[in-house]
Amino acid sequence: MTPDIRPLVAGNWKMNGLRSDLDQIKAIADSIDAELAEKIDILLCPPMTLLYVATALAEDTALLVGAQDCHTSQSGAHTGDVSAQMIADCLGEFAIVGHSERRTDHGEDDATVKAKAQAAISADLTAIVCIGETEEERKSGRTLEVLGRQLEGSVPGGATAETVVIAYEPVWAIGTGLTPTPADIEEAHAFMRRTLADRYGAEGEKMRLLYGGSVKPGNASELMAIANVDGALVGGASLKAVDFLAICEAYRTQH
């Protein structure tokens, strides 16, 4: 945790979720009590097909809703794509950009991620910019080099603590059940904090730095207590309300 930074626990449903799963979104929204809502922000990013219904279910609750991606343009001849403006029109408040699965599956480079982050910011969304090293990069000792390059290339120049959140997700830890050691995570987050502070000054000091990669109820408290870890980007464990809420509960007694 970072003192004076409000934590964020974000759930990324990825390509999961049908209408029959809307009860999980409602259960999450209805279970966030005033005490927990006072301590942390809780966000869910369902697939685009459920986005508008999710925002309706979250209305008058503390649950925030966002999207998993956005296009670099506001509109145009881009069949199958969704713009940040469309997400905002559906009452979404966040957009995840640069997730390793987008970088790998769709060949997105840092410049594309930066353009998407800027598009999100221009539509008054908060961009969650994802960065992280592969297993080969970690084994060759290049983790911090990769993170530095991705921060430089993926985060817009005018970013602020209100418009950008950084999510560190080691690619080799996503969905594998593997996690870096607390010392590894602390080193990566300390490096990100220094890098952002050098570039953005006071805004970099305040930006939220999330950890993602096999976050589960059983390890959430330990992970969230690490210095400069200001929350989590949760994958599979966010699909079930009971699991996602259990991760959020890690913050009830930490403040």
C-alpha positions in Angstrom: 0.0 0.0 0.0 0.9 3.6 -0.5 -0.2 6.1 2.2 -2.8 8.6 1.1 -3.5 6.7 -2.2 -7.0 5.3 -2.4 -6.7 1.6 -3.5 -8.5 0.2 -6.5 -9.5 -3.5 -7.0 -10.5 -4.1 -10.6 -12.0 -7.2 -12.1 -11.2 -8.1 -15.7 -13.7 -10.7 -17.0 -11.9 -11.0 -20.3 -13.9 -13.0 -22.9 -16.2 -14.4 -20.3 -19.7 -13.6 -19.3 -23.2 -14.2 -20.7 -26.6 -12.8 -19.6 -26.8 -15.7 -17.2 -23.8 -14.2 -15.3 -25.4 -10.9 -14.7 -26.4 -12.1 -11.2 -22.7 -12.1 -10.3 -22.4 -8.5 -11.2 -25.6 -7.7 -9.2 -24.3 -9.7 -6.3 -21.0 -7.7 -6.3 -22.7 -4.4 -6.6 -25.2 -5.2 -3.8 -22.5 -6.5 -1.4 -20.3 -3.4 -1.3 -21.2 -1.9 2.1 -20.5 1.7 3.1 -17.5 0.8 5.3 -15.7 -1.0 2.4 -16.7 1.7 -0.1 -15.2 4.3 2.1 -11.8 2.6 2.0 -11.4 1.4 -1.7 -12.7 1.8 -5.2 -14.1 -1.4 -6.7 -14.3 -1.8 -10.5 -15.6 -4.5 -12.8 -14.8 -4.7 -16.5 -17.2 -7.1 -18.2 -17.3 -7.9 -21.9 -18.7 -5.1 -24.1 -21.9 -7.1 -24.6 -22.7 -6.7 -20.9 -21.3 -3.2 -20.4 -24.5 -1.2 -20.5 -26.5 -3.7 -18.5 -23.7 -3.8 -15.9 -23.7 0.0 -15.5 -27.5 -0.2 -14.9 -27.0 -2.9 -12.3 -24.4 -0.8 -10.6 -26.5 2.4 -10.5 -26.9 3.8 -7.0 -24.2 1.4 -5.7 -20.5 1.9 -5.1 -19.5 -0.5 -7.9 -17.6 1.2 -10.8 -17.9 -0.3 -14.3 -15.4 -0.1 -17.2 -14.4 -1.8 -20.4 -11.5 -4.0 -21.4 -10.2 -2.1 -24.4 -11.0 0.8 -26.7 -10.0 2.0 -30.2 -7.6 4.8 -30.8 -10.3 6.8 -32.8 -13.6 8.3 -31.6 -15.5 6.9 -34.6 -15.1 5.7 -38.1 -14.7 2.8 -40.5 -13.4 0.3 -37.9 -15.6 -2.7 -38.1 -15.9 -4.6 -34.8 -14.1 -2.0 -32.8 -15.5 0.1 -29.9 -14.4 3.6 -29.2 -13.8 5.2 -25.8 -16.7 7.6 -26.6 -19.0 4.6 -26.9 -17.9 3.3 -23.6 -18.6 6.6 -21.9 -22.0 6.7 -23.7 -22.7 3.4 -22.0 -21.8 5.0 -18.6 -18.5 3.2 -18.3 -15.8 5.1 -16.4 -12.6 3.1 -17.1 -10.9 1.4 -20.0 -8.1 -1.2 -19.7 -5.5 -0.7 -22.4 -2.4 -2.6 -23.3 -3.2 -5.9 -21.5 -0.6 -8.5 -22.4 -3.3 -10.5 -24.2 -4.1 -7.6 -26.4 -0.4 -7.0 -27.0 0.1 -10.7 -27.9 -3.2 -11.6 -29.6 -3.5 -8.4 -31.6 0.1 -7.3 -32.0 -0.4 -4.0 -30.1 2.8 -2.1 -29.4 3.5 0.6 -26.9 2.6 3.4 -29.4 -0.8 1.8 -30.0 -1.4 1.4 -26.2 -0.5 5.1 -25.7 -2.9 6.2 -28.4 -5.6 4.1 -26.8 -4.9 5.5 -23.4 -5.1 9.0 -24.8 -8.4 8.2 -26.5 -9.8 7.0 -23.2 -8.6 10.1 -21.4 -10.1 12.3 -24.1 -13.5 10.6 -23.5 -13.2 11.4 -19.8 -12.4 7.8 -18.9 -9.6 6.6 -16.7 -7.1 4.5 -18.5 -5.7 1.4 -16.8 -2.4 0.9 -18.7 -1.0 -2.6 -18.4 2.7 -3.5 -18.5 4.7 -6.6 -17.7 7.6 -8.8 -18.7 7.5 -12.3 -20.2 9.1 -15.3 -18.6 12.1 -15.1 -20.9 12.6 -11.4 -20.1 12.5 -12.1 -16.4 14.9 -15.0 -16.6 17.4 -12.8 -18.5 17.2 -10.1 -15.9 15.5 -7.5 -18.0 12.3 -7.0 -16.0 13.0 -3.4 -15.0 14.3 -2.6 -18.4 11.1 -3.8 -20.0 8.9 -2.0 -17.5 10.8 1.2 -18.1 10.4 0.9 -21.8 6.7 0.2 -21.6 6.0 3.0 -19.2 7.9 5.4 -21.5 6.1 4.2 -24.6 2.6 3.4 -23.3 1.7 6.3 -20.9 0.6 9.6 -22.5 2.7 12.6 -21.7 0.0 14.6 -19.9 -1.1 11.7 -17.7 -2.3 12.5 -14.1 -3.2 10.4 -11.1 -6.9 11.0 -12.0 -6.6 9.9 -15.6 -4.2 7.0 -15.5 -3.7 3.9 -13.4 -0.8 1.5 -14.0 -1.3 -2.2 -13.7 1.8 -4.4 -13.4 1.1 -7.9 -14.7 4.0 -10.3 -15.2 2.9 -12.1 -18.4 4.1 -15.4 -17.0 1.9 -15.1 -13.9 -1.4 -14.4 -15.7 -3.8 -17.3 -15.2 -0.9 -19.7 -14.4 -1.3 -19.8 -10.6 2.3 -18.5 -10.4 3.1 -15.2 -8.7 6.4 -13.4 -8.2 7.8 -13.2 -4.7 6.7 -10.3 -2.5 10.3 -9.0 -2.9 10.1 -9.1 -6.7 6.8 -7.3 -6.7 8.1 -4.7 -4.3 11.1 -4.1 -6.5 9.0 -3.7 -9.6 6.5 -1.3 -8.0 9.3 0.8 -6.4 10.9 1.1 -9.8 7.6 2.1 -11.4 7.0 4.7 -8.7 10.4 6.2 -9.1 10.0 6.3 -12.9 6.6 7.9 -12.8 7.7 10.4 -10.2 10.7 11.4 -12.3 8.5 11.9 -15.3 5.3 13.3 -13.8 6.4 14.8 -10.5 3.7 14.9 -7.8 1.2 13.3 -10.2 3.5 10.3 -10.6 3.8 10.0 -6.8 0.0 9.7 -6.6 -0.7 7.4 -9.5 -2.3 4.1 -8.5 -0.1 1.1 -9.2 -2.0 -2.2 -9.3 -0.6 -5.7 -9.2 -2.1 -8.4 -11.4 -1.3 -12.0 -12.1 -3.0 -14.9 -10.3 -4.5 -12.7 -7.5 -6.8 -14.9 -5.4 -8.6 -14.6 -2.0 -5.8 -16.7 -0.5 -3.0 -14.4 -1.4 -4.7 -11.0 -1.7 -3.9 -9.7 1.8 -0.2 -10.5 1.4 0.0 -8.9 -2.1 -2.0 -5.8 -1.2 0.2 -5.1 1.9 3.4 -4.8 -0.3 4.8 -1.2 -0.5 3.6 0.8 -3.6 0.9 -1.8 -4.4 -2.3 0.3 -4.5 -4.7 -2.5 -5.5 -5.2 -5.4 -7.9 -6.2 -6.2 -11.4 -8.0 -9.5 -11.0 -8.7 -12.0 -13.8 -10.4 -15.3 -13.2 -11.1 -14.7 -9.5 -13.4 -11.8 -10.5 -15.9 -14.0 -12.3 -17.5 -15.2 -9.1 -18.9 -12.6 -6.7 -17.8 -14.6 -3.6 -14.2 -14.7 -4.8 -13.9 -11.1 -6.0 -15.5 -9.8 -2.8 -13.1 -11.9 -0.7 -10.2 -10.2 -2.5 -11.7 -6.8 -1.8 -12.1 -7.7 1.9 -8.3 -7.7 2.2 -8.7 -4.0 2.6 -11.3 -3.9 5.3 -8.8 -4.2 8.1 -5.7 -2.6 6.5 -6.8 1.0 6.9 
